[in-house]
């Protein structure tokens, strides 16, 4: 791994923040590094306010969307809330469906089947809406590029409101309203909302239009926080406000479904990572293994006993998902070796019988071994389809666009996408994708990189420093958990390999300058044990966290990498 130290902030800003806020210099350094220059900016950063939510009617199409929904309710029309089968889609549907359903009975929800309908708006879904006399469909987390399908729905007499955050194409769909801040002529000031975030803005607009208080819908931010974490959108600006209040909601008064799914300890402050690694995979497992509507059923359920039953079912899906994930990863790695493709610029693997629900997870797993843009494909409904994952600094969406003559359809983001191709186009696509990646990717993008916020000595790590550090959360893209580097530490003799599968490294390290000892855990770093036990001076990269053990709470390092210390030339 490459270790890359981030640029140092302006020392005068650091000094000013240190004095104005009465905080340690190292905390002031981290704030300045994040672009915070004044007491007032720091106050807004540490204490996000609901006033930080932008007026929803700034979003293009919002007035038309609200007017059409109110007209549907006035005329007793049937409304269908439609969304994708992943975490972002199912949370978005749960928010808008629950909000509309409370006072209005003519509402239902629809999640497309991952295997028979695929991603986004489907002909089958439109036909269902028409057959069941739904005259208005609110589509969330999908639809921006469904131009032909929305035109088909219009012919069937079904109106669409689209709330989406994916990059628009050259032609926009003929919907009643398109809520997407990434439209070129949309004046909405924040462009990085999740799909559930767009859904929340819609109910915020409805609430405002009805002269009802914003505070009455803040409890829906719990699902927005889950979507923000799962969809890896930046936790900046308005997303930071929504994530902050959403986490507080889950801590203090979680909805029945999230309480039933949660496997986290309730005696600690929740972080976005808890949602990403505990709740999100389970919500996703419903759509991967059975059907995304199972996740919506859980998330809208108010009865605790019923929610617990739904959660138990979803837990079995998650266990099944883990099994597929592990087996397909092994097979994909073997395929790369068998085909002698270790030295390519990209990974493209395919097997017709792989489980479609886990190919995205497998793609991420393969990047851990071969750090390069990766596509994992299987066969579904007579075509090859699958998921794409990228590496830092490489826009995989643009790469797919360059291969579009071999693709039936694709969609997604800079770092993650989905696609389908004809079976007879696989070889041509694989060759073209490799050529595009090889000709456009930089050498630096093919080496994993750890970005380090600042060097730190163990004597800088104390309760006040960590207490202020915690208040910089929620962490995520745009505000990552600070990464520290300490040079010149060695083993106290108590470091050891741990874990049921003996993959992890528990360390006890002494700072050679201060003599202070810190403990830490390095997941999947057992291969560094010999280096640590050798006694040589080391450099380490880590984040800081609280370790809860029985009734004791202590600070520990979450080790990201370890290298021998390289002596500096004087």
C-alpha positions in Angstrom: 0.0 0.0 0.0 1.0 3.6 -0.7 1.0 5.9 2.3 0.1 9.4 1.3 0.2 12.2 3.8 -2.5 14.9 3.2 -1.3 18.5 2.8 -0.9 20.4 6.0 -3.4 23.2 6.6 -2.5 26.9 7.1 -0.8 27.1 10.6 -2.4 30.5 11.3 -5.9 28.9 10.9 -4.8 26.1 13.2 -3.6 28.5 15.8 -6.8 30.6 15.6 -9.1 27.6 15.9 -7.0 26.2 18.8 -7.4 29.5 20.7 -11.0 30.3 19.8 -12.3 26.9 20.5 -9.9 26.1 23.4 -9.0 22.7 21.9 -5.8 20.8 21.5 -3.6 21.8 18.5 -4.1 18.4 16.9 -7.9 18.7 16.9 -7.6 22.2 15.4 -5.2 20.8 12.7 -7.9 18.3 11.7 -10.6 20.9 11.5 -8.5 23.2 9.4 -7.6 20.4 7.1 -11.4 19.9 6.5 -11.8 23.5 5.4 -13.1 24.8 8.7 -11.6 28.3 9.2 -13.6 30.0 12.0 -15.4 29.5 15.3 -18.8 29.9 13.5 -18.0 27.2 10.9 -16.8 24.9 13.6 -20.0 25.4 15.6 -22.1 24.4 12.6 -19.8 21.4 11.9 -19.9 20.1 15.5 -23.6 20.9 16.1 -25.6 20.4 12.8 -28.9 22.1 12.9 -32.2 21.4 11.1 -31.9 24.9 9.7 -29.1 23.3 7.6 -31.8 21.5 5.5 -32.3 23.4 2.3 -35.8 24.5 1.2 -37.2 21.5 -0.8 -38.9 23.7 -3.4 -35.5 24.8 -4.6 -35.3 21.5 -6.4 -36.5 21.5 -10.0 -39.8 19.7 -10.4 -40.7 19.8 -6.7 -43.8 22.0 -7.2 -45.1 19.9 -10.0 -44.5 16.7 -7.9 -46.3 18.1 -4.9 -49.2 19.5 -6.9 -49.7 16.1 -8.7 -49.6 14.1 -5.4 -52.1 16.5 -3.8 -54.3 16.3 -6.8 -54.2 12.4 -6.7 -55.2 12.5 -3.0 -58.0 15.0 -3.6 -59.4 12.8 -6.5 -58.9 9.6 -4.5 -56.5 8.2 -7.1 -54.4 5.1 -6.3 -50.7 5.9 -5.8 -47.9 3.4 -6.1 -44.5 4.0 -4.5 -41.8 2.3 -6.6 -38.2 1.8 -5.8 -35.1 -0.3 -6.4 -34.3 -3.4 -4.4 -31.2 -2.3 -2.6 -30.9 -0.4 0.7 -31.2 3.1 -0.8 -34.3 2.1 -2.8 -36.1 0.2 -0.1 -35.5 2.9 2.5 -36.7 5.6 0.1 -39.9 3.6 -0.6 -40.4 3.0 3.1 -40.2 6.7 3.9 -42.5 8.0 1.2 -45.0 5.1 1.5 -45.3 5.5 5.3 -45.7 9.2 5.1 -48.5 9.0 2.5 -50.1 6.0 4.0 -50.7 7.5 7.4 -53.5 9.8 6.4 -54.3 8.3 2.9 -55.3 4.7 2.3 -55.0 4.5 -1.5 -51.3 3.9 -1.4 -49.2 0.8 -2.1 -45.5 0.0 -2.6 -43.7 -1.9 -5.3 -40.1 -3.3 -5.5 -39.1 -5.0 -8.8 -37.8 -8.5 -8.6 -34.0 -8.6 -9.0 -34.1 -11.7 -11.2 -37.2 -11.4 -13.4 -37.3 -7.6 -13.8 -33.8 -6.3 -13.0 -32.7 -2.9 -11.9 -34.9 0.2 -12.1 -38.3 0.7 -13.7 -39.6 -2.4 -15.5 -42.3 -3.0 -18.1 -43.7 -5.6 -15.7 -44.0 -3.0 -13.0 -45.7 -0.5 -15.3 -48.2 -3.2 -16.5 -48.9 -4.1 -12.8 -49.6 -0.4 -12.1 -52.0 -0.1 -15.1 -53.8 -3.4 -14.4 -54.3 -2.4 -10.7 -55.5 1.1 -11.7 -52.7 3.1 -10.1 -52.8 6.4 -12.0 -49.7 7.8 -10.3 -46.3 6.1 -9.6 -43.6 7.7 -7.5 -40.3 6.1 -8.5 -37.4 6.5 -6.1 -33.7 5.8 -6.6 -34.3 4.9 -10.2 -35.9 6.2 -13.4 -33.7 9.1 -14.6 -32.7 7.1 -17.7 -35.9 5.2 -18.2 -37.0 7.3 -21.1 -38.8 4.7 -23.2 -40.4 3.0 -20.2 -41.9 6.3 -18.9 -43.2 7.0 -22.4 -44.8 3.5 -22.4 -46.4 4.2 -19.0 -47.8 7.5 -20.3 -49.5 5.5 -23.2 -51.0 3.3 -20.5 -52.4 6.3 -18.6 -49.9 6.1 -15.7 -48.2 9.3 -14.6 -44.7 9.1 -13.1 -42.9 11.3 -10.6 -39.2 10.4 -10.5 -37.0 11.0 -7.4 -33.5 9.9 -8.3 -29.8 10.8 -7.8 -28.2 8.9 -10.7 -26.4 10.8 -13.5 -29.0 11.9 -16.2 -28.5 11.0 -19.8 -28.8 13.3 -22.8 -32.6 12.8 -22.9 -34.8 13.0 -19.9 -37.9 10.9 -19.3 -41.4 12.4 -20.0 -42.4 12.3 -16.3 -44.8 14.7 -14.6 -41.8 15.7 -12.5 -38.1 14.7 -12.3 -36.5 15.3 -8.9 -32.8 15.0 -9.5 -30.4 17.7 -8.4 -27.9 16.4 -10.9 -30.0 17.8 -13.8 -28.0 20.5 -15.5 -30.6 23.2 -14.9 -31.6 22.3 -11.3 -30.7 25.1 -8.9 -30.8 22.9 -5.8 -27.6 23.8 -4.0 -26.6 20.3 -2.9 -26.1 17.6 -5.5 -25.1 14.5 -3.5 -28.3 13.4 -1.9 -29.0 9.6 -1.7 -32.2 8.2 -3.2 -33.8 8.1 0.3 -32.6 11.7 0.7 -34.6 12.7 -2.3 -37.5 10.9 -0.9 -37.2 12.8 2.3 -37.0 16.1 0.4 -40.3 15.1 -1.2 -42.1 14.6 2.1 -40.5 17.7 3.5 -42.1 19.6 0.6 -45.4 18.0 1.2 -45.2 18.8 4.9 -44.4 22.5 4.1 -47.2 22.7 1.5 -49.6 21.5 4.2 -48.3 24.0 6.7 -47.2 21.2 9.0 -44.0 21.3 11.2 -40.7 19.9 9.9 -40.1 18.4 13.4 -43.0 16.0 12.8 -41.1 14.1 10.1 -37.6 14.1 11.6 -38.1 10.5 12.7 -37.9 9.5 9.0 -34.2 10.5 9.0 -33.3 7.2 10.6 -33.8 5.5 7.2 -32.0 8.4 5.4 -29.0 7.8 7.6 -29.0 4.1 6.7 -29.2 5.0 3.0 -26.4 7.6 3.2 -24.1 5.0 4.7 -25.0 2.1 2.4 -24.9 4.1 -0.8 -21.5 5.7 0.0 -22.6 9.3 -0.7 -20.6 12.2 0.8 -21.4 13.0 4.4 -21.1 16.7 3.9 -23.4 19.7 3.9 -27.1 18.6 4.0 -26.2 14.9 4.1 -24.2 15.5 7.3 -27.3 17.1 8.9 -29.6 14.2 7.9 -27.0 11.6 9.0 -26.5 13.3 12.3 -30.2 13.5 13.2 -30.8 10.0 11.7 -28.2 8.4 13.9 -29.7 10.2 17.0 -33.1 8.9 16.1 -31.8 5.3 15.8 -30.0 5.6 19.2 -32.9 7.1 21.1 -36.0 5.7 19.5 -35.3 3.2 16.7 -38.2 2.1 14.6 -39.3 -1.5 15.2 -37.6 -2.9 12.1 -34.2 -1.3 12.7 -34.3 -2.4 16.4 -35.1 -5.9 15.4 -32.3 -6.0 12.8 -29.7 -4.3 14.9 -26.8 -6.4 16.3 -24.9 -3.5 17.8 -24.5 -2.8 21.5 -26.9 -0.1 22.6 -24.4 1.2 25.3 -22.2 3.0 22.7 -22.7 5.9 20.4 -23.8 4.7 17.0 -21.7 5.5 14.0 -22.4 5.4 10.2 -20.1 2.3 10.1 -22.4 0.5 12.4 -25.2 1.0 9.9 -23.0 0.0 7.0 -21.7 -3.3 8.5 -24.7 -4.3 10.6 -28.0 -3.0 9.2 -27.3 -2.5 5.5 -26.1 -6.0 4.6 -29.2 -7.5 6.2 -31.6 -5.1 4.4 -29.8 -5.8 1.2 -30.0 -9.6 1.8 -33.7 -9.6 1.3 -33.4 -8.4 -2.3 -30.4 -10.5 -3.0 -31.8 -13.8 -1.8 -35.6 -13.5 -1.8 -37.3 -10.2 -2.7 -36.7 -6.5 -1.8 -40.3 -6.1 -0.7 -39.4 -8.2 2.4 -37.1 -5.3 3.5 -39.9 -2.8 3.0 -42.3 -4.9 5.0 -39.8 -4.9 7.9 -38.9 -1.2 7.7 -42.6 0.0 7.7 -43.7 -2.4 10.5 -44.7 -0.8 13.7 -45.5 -4.0 15.8 -42.3 -5.1 17.6 -43.2 -8.8 17.6 -44.0 -8.9 13.9 -40.8 -6.9 13.2 -38.8 -9.4 15.1 -40.2 -12.3 13.1 -39.5 -10.5 9.8 -35.9 -9.7 11.0 -35.3 -13.4 11.8 -36.3 -14.3 8.3 -34.0 -11.7 6.9 -31.2 -13.0 9.1 -31.5 -16.4 7.4 -31.3 -14.7 4.0 -28.1 -12.9 5.1 -26.6 -16.2 6.2 -27.4 -17.7 2.8 -25.9 -14.6 1.1 -22.6 -15.1 3.1 -22.4 -18.6 1.8 -22.8 -17.6 -1.9 -20.4 -14.7 -1.4 -17.6 -16.9 -0.1 -18.0 -19.7 -2.6 -18.2 -17.4 -5.7 -15.2 -15.4 -4.5 -13.2 -18.6 -4.4 -14.3 -19.7 -7.8 -13.7 -16.2 -9.3 -10.2 -16.0 -7.9 -9.5 -19.5 -9.4 -10.8 -18.4 -12.7 -8.4 -15.5 -12.8 -5.5 -17.9 -12.1 -6.6 -20.5 -14.6 -6.9 -18.0 -17.3 -3.5 -16.4 -16.3 -5.1 -13.0 -16.0 -3.2 -11.8 -12.8 -1.4 -9.0 -14.7 -4.3 -7.4 -16.5 -5.4 -3.8 -15.9 -9.0 -5.0 -15.2 -10.8 -8.0 -13.9 -13.8 -9.4 -15.9 -15.0 -12.8 -14.7 -18.2 -14.7 -15.7 -20.0 -17.9 -14.9 -23.6 -18.5 -16.0 -24.6 -20.1 -12.7 -23.3 -17.6 -10.2 -25.9 -16.1 -7.9 -26.9 -12.7 -9.3 -27.6 -11.3 -5.9 -24.0 -11.3 -4.7 -21.9 -10.5 -7.7 -21.5 -6.9 -6.5 -20.1 -8.1 -3.2 -17.8 -10.5 -5.0 -16.5 -7.7 -7.2 -15.5 -5.8 -4.1 -13.9 -8.9 -2.6 -11.8 -9.4 -5.8 -10.5 -5.9 -5.5 -9.0 -6.8 -2.2 -6.7 -9.3 -4.0 -6.4 -7.6 -7.5 -6.7 -3.9 -7.0 -8.1 -2.8 -10.3 -11.6 -2.1 -11.9 -13.6 -5.3 -11.6 -16.7 -6.8 -13.2 -18.4 -9.9 -12.1 -21.0 -11.4 -14.4 -23.6 -14.1 -14.5 -26.4 -15.2 -16.7 -30.0 -14.1 -16.1 -33.1 -14.1 -18.4 -31.0 -14.9 -21.5 -28.4 -12.2 -21.1 -25.2 -11.7 -19.2 -25.6 -9.2 -16.4 -23.6 -8.2 -13.3 -21.9 -5.6 -11.2 -18.9 -3.3 -11.7 -16.7 -1.9 -8.9 -13.8 0.6 -9.4 -10.7 1.8 -7.6 -9.8 5.2 -6.4 -9.4 7.8 -9.1 -10.9 5.7 -12.0 -14.4 6.5 -13.4 -15.8 3.2 -14.3 -19.1 4.8 -15.6 -17.1 6.6 -18.3 -15.2 3.3 -19.1 -18.6 1.5 -19.7 -19.7 4.4 -21.9 -16.7 3.8 -24.1 -17.7 0.1 -24.4 -21.4 0.9 -25.1 -21.5 -0.8 -28.5 -21.2 -4.1 -26.7 -23.6 -3.3 -23.9 -27.4 -3.7 -23.8 -27.8 -1.3 -20.9 -25.8 0.1 -17.9 -26.2 2.6 -15.2 -24.5 3.7 -12.0 -21.9 6.0 -10.6 -18.2 6.8 -10.9 -17.2 3.8 -8.7 -20.0 1.4 -9.0 -22.4 0.3 -11.8 -24.5 -2.5 -13.2 -24.7 -3.7 -16.7 -26.2 -6.3 -19.1 -24.7 -7.6 -22.3 -25.7 -10.1 -25.0 -24.2 -13.6 -24.5 -22.5 -13.4 -27.9 -20.9 -10.0 -27.0 -19.0 -11.2 -23.9 -15.6 -11.8 -25.5 -15.7 -8.5 -27.4 -16.8 -6.6 -24.4 -14.1 -8.1 -22.1 -11.4 -7.2 -24.6 -12.7 -3.7 -25.2 -13.1 -3.0 -21.4 -9.5 -4.1 -20.8 -8.3 -1.9 -23.6 -10.2 1.1 -22.3 -8.9 0.6 -18.8 -5.3 0.0 -19.9 -5.3 3.2 -22.0 -6.9 5.5 -19.5 -6.0 4.3 -15.9 -3.0 5.8 -14.2 -0.3 3.7 -12.5 -1.2 5.3 -9.2 -4.8 4.1 -9.4 -3.7 0.5 -9.6 -2.0 0.7 -6.2 -4.2 0.9 -3.1 -3.5 4.1 -1.1 -3.9 5.1 2.5 -4.5 8.8 2.9 -3.0 9.9 6.3 -4.4 13.0 8.0 -1.4 13.7 10.2 1.5 12.2 12.1 0.7 11.6 15.8 2.7 10.6 18.9 1.2 8.4 21.5 1.5 11.2 24.0 -1.0 13.2 21.8 -3.6 10.6 22.4 -5.7 11.4 25.5 -9.4 11.7 26.5 -9.9 15.3 25.5 -8.3 14.8 22.1 -10.5 11.7 21.5 -13.7 13.3 22.9 -13.4 16.2 20.4 -12.5 13.7 17.6 -15.7 11.8 18.3 -17.7 15.0 17.8 -16.4 15.2 14.2 -18.6 12.3 13.3 -20.6 11.1 11.4 -17.7 10.0 9.3 -17.8 8.9 5.7 -16.9 10.2 2.2 -16.1 13.9 2.4 -15.4 13.6 6.2 -13.5 10.4 6.7 -12.5 9.1 10.1 -9.1 10.7 10.6 -6.1 8.4 9.9 -2.9 8.8 11.9 0.7 7.7 11.4 3.1 7.0 14.2 6.7 6.4 13.4 9.1 4.6 15.8 7.1 2.1 17.8 7.9 -1.5 18.7 6.3 -4.6 20.2 6.0 -4.9 23.9 6.1 -8.7 23.6 2.3 -9.1 23.9 1.3 -8.8 20.3 -0.4 -11.9 18.9 -2.5 -13.5 16.2 -6.2 -13.7 17.2 -9.6 -14.7 15.8 -11.4 -18.0 15.1 -9.7 -18.2 11.7 -6.4 -16.7 13.0 -6.5 -13.8 10.5 -6.3 -10.9 12.8 -3.5 -9.2 14.7 -3.8 -7.9 18.3 -0.9 -5.5 19.0 0.6 -3.9 22.1 3.1 -1.3 20.9 5.4 1.1 22.7 6.2 4.6 21.3 10.0 4.7 21.4 10.0 8.5 22.0 7.5 8.8 24.8 7.5 5.3 26.2 3.7 5.3 26.2 2.1 1.9 25.3 -1.1 1.6 23.1 -3.1 -1.5 22.2 -4.7 -2.1 18.9 -6.4 -4.5 16.5 -5.5 -5.1 12.9 -8.2 -7.0 11.0 -6.8 -9.4 8.3 -3.2 -8.3 9.3 -2.0 -11.7 10.7 0.6 -11.7 7.9 2.3 -8.7 9.7 2.8 -10.7 12.9 6.4 -11.8 12.1 7.4 -8.3 11.3 5.9 -7.0 14.6 7.4 -9.8 16.7 10.8 -9.3 15.1 11.3 -6.3 17.5 12.4 -3.8 14.8 11.2 -0.2 15.0 7.9 0.2 13.1 5.7 2.8 11.4 2.0 2.3 11.8 -1.1 3.8 10.2 -4.4 3.6 12.2 -7.6 5.2 13.3 -8.7 5.6 16.9 -11.8 4.0 18.5 -13.2 2.9 21.9 -13.0 -0.7 22.9 -15.9 -1.8 25.0 -15.1 -4.9 27.1 -17.4 -5.9 29.9 -17.9 -2.6 31.8 -14.6 -1.1 30.8 -14.1 1.4 28.0 -10.6 2.1 26.7 -9.0 3.7 23.6 -7.5 1.5 21.1 -6.0 1.7 17.6 -7.6 0.2 14.6 -4.5 -0.7 12.6 -4.6 -0.2 8.8 -1.0 -1.0 7.9 2.4 -1.7 9.4 5.9 -1.2 7.9 9.4 -1.2 9.1 10.5 2.2 10.2 12.6 3.9 7.5 15.3 6.1 9.2 15.1 9.7 8.2 18.4 11.2 6.8 19.4 14.2 8.8 
